[in-house]
Amino acid sequence: MAILAVFTVPSTLRFLMPRRAGAGRTEFDAGSVQDYAATTVSTRWIRRHGVWVVRDHAGLFALQADCPHLGCTPRWEPQSSRFRCPCHGSLFSLEGIALRGPAREPLKRVSIRRQGERILIDPADYVSLEDAESRGGYHVMI
């Protein structure tokens, strides 16, 4: 019985208390506008800051890499242009919209701004729809 516990307890704890990406966040320099190719998702900042940088037709935006269901880190799947949570199978669109549960909320958008040619992201500053409207949108225009 003890041997069984040695093998099952760690995996059970990982399942119940998943690792959250990017703990201890602050604003950071995410490079230059030219670092982000058109219609791509950059996974460069997942480990250090817990965010994806997405470039679409309107510009750049940033998504927090935490599933709103239990905080697991979803994976970007370029072949389907979707984010998939490995813990419980939630599926999110390129824009972070929840397509399939158990997550019902979208991935959070975080503050992104342009300072000259540099891109600055603050993963601790969530951007609501109301905030986005007052800031001129979610995107940094290219």
Secondary structure, 3 states (H helix, E strand, C coil): CHHHHHHHHHHHHHHHCCCCCCCCCCCEEEEEHHHCCCCEEECCCHHHHCEEEEEECCEEEEEECCCCCCCCCCEEECCCCEEECCCCCCEECCCCCEEECCCCCCCCEEEEEEECCEEEEEEEEECCHHHHHHHCCCCECC
